[in-house]
Structure formats: structure tokens, C-alpha cells
């Protein structure tokens, strides 16, 4: 359930901040559910699941697809306001 909730946040581009509050709402609404009772998801854990579980799986699937098909690559590099470097890689 934690992975599914994290995937929902990532897929819909929702900030991770309300993750803990949403879990509390689910627990109150489904008091008799053992799954809901065992959820412990906050913003940091949600972010870690997206980075370390979902992103790795999606990357592996993308690599598998790209190995079988022809594609082109476009790269864009920039620096944001906080002086943090960002690289965007687009495959088509």
C-alpha cells in the first residue's frame, strides 16, 4: 500500500508533504483494515520509495525497451536559481 500511495504521488505530480496526513485519514476511515493499520508513510519515506524503488524499476524497464528499438536523444542542461545543475535527457 505504501508503494501504491507513493506511486500515486509521483504519477500525479503531487507534493509529498501531505503523505502523513493522508495516511491518518485512511487509518481513520478504514479502522477495521489491517493493511491501513500497518501503513507508516511520511514525506521522507514516500520520497525514498519513489527514488529507490519505483525509479529503479522504471529505469530498468526503459532500458529494456530502448535496447529493442531505435531512438534519438536530446539533452538539455541548465542551472536553476539555487545554483543547482539540472540535466534533462529526452528520448524519442
C-alpha positions as CSV (number, residue, x, y, z in Angstrom):
1,X,0.0,0.0,0.0
2,X,2.9,2.4,0.8
3,X,4.4,1.8,-2.7
4,X,1.0,2.3,-4.3
5,X,0.4,5.6,-2.5
6,X,4.0,6.8,-3.3
7,X,3.4,5.9,-7.0
8,X,0.1,7.9,-6.9
9,X,2.0,11.0,-5.6
10,X,4.7,10.6,-8.2
11,X,2.3,9.9,-11.1
12,X,0.1,12.9,-10.4
13,X,3.0,15.2,-9.6
14,X,1.6,15.8,-6.1
15,X,4.0,17.1,-3.4
16,X,4.9,14.5,-0.7
17,X,4.2,16.9,2.2
18,X,0.6,15.6,2.8
19,X,1.6,11.9,2.7
20,X,1.5,11.6,6.5
21,X,-1.9,13.4,6.8
22,X,-3.4,11.2,4.0
23,X,-2.3,8.1,5.9
24,X,-4.0,9.3,9.0
25,X,-7.2,9.9,7.0
26,X,-7.0,6.4,5.6
27,X,-6.5,4.9,9.0
28,X,-9.5,6.7,10.5
29,X,-11.7,5.8,7.5
30,X,-10.7,2.1,7.5
31,X,-10.3,1.3,11.2
32,X,-11.0,-2.4,10.6
33,X,-8.4,-2.8,7.8
34,X,-5.2,-4.5,8.9
35,X,-3.4,-3.0,5.8
36,X,-4.5,0.5,6.7
37,X,-3.5,0.0,10.3
38,X,0.1,-1.0,9.3
39,X,0.8,1.9,6.9
40,X,3.6,4.2,8.1
41,X,4.2,6.7,5.3
42,X,5.6,10.2,5.7
43,X,7.1,12.6,3.2
44,X,10.6,11.3,3.6
45,X,9.7,7.6,3.2
46,X,7.4,8.5,0.3
47,X,10.3,10.2,-1.4
48,X,12.7,7.4,-0.7
49,X,10.2,4.8,-2.1
50,X,9.9,6.8,-5.3
51,X,13.7,7.3,-5.7
52,X,14.9,3.9,-4.6
53,X,12.1,1.5,-5.7
54,X,9.9,3.0,-8.4
55,X,12.5,4.9,-10.2
56,X,14.9,2.0,-10.4
57,X,12.2,-0.3,-11.7
58,X,11.1,2.2,-14.3
59,X,14.7,2.8,-15.4
60,X,15.2,-0.9,-15.9
61,X,12.0,-1.2,-18.0
62,X,13.0,1.8,-20.0
63,X,16.5,0.4,-20.7
64,X,14.9,-2.9,-21.9
65,X,12.6,-1.0,-24.3
66,X,15.4,1.2,-25.6
67,X,17.6,-1.8,-26.3
68,X,15.0,-3.2,-28.7
69,X,14.0,0.0,-30.6
70,X,15.7,2.8,-32.5
71,X,15.6,6.2,-30.7
72,X,17.1,9.6,-30.7
73,X,18.4,11.5,-27.7
74,X,18.1,15.2,-26.8
75,X,20.0,16.7,-23.8
76,X,19.3,20.0,-22.1
77,X,21.5,21.2,-19.3
78,X,20.8,24.3,-17.1
79,X,21.3,25.8,-13.7
80,X,18.4,26.8,-11.5
81,X,18.1,29.8,-9.1
82,X,19.7,27.9,-6.2
83,X,22.8,27.2,-8.4
84,X,21.8,23.6,-8.7
85,X,22.7,21.9,-12.0
86,X,20.0,20.1,-13.8
87,X,20.2,17.7,-16.8
88,X,17.2,16.7,-18.8
89,X,17.5,13.7,-21.2
90,X,14.7,13.1,-23.6
91,X,14.5,10.0,-25.8
92,X,12.2,9.8,-28.8
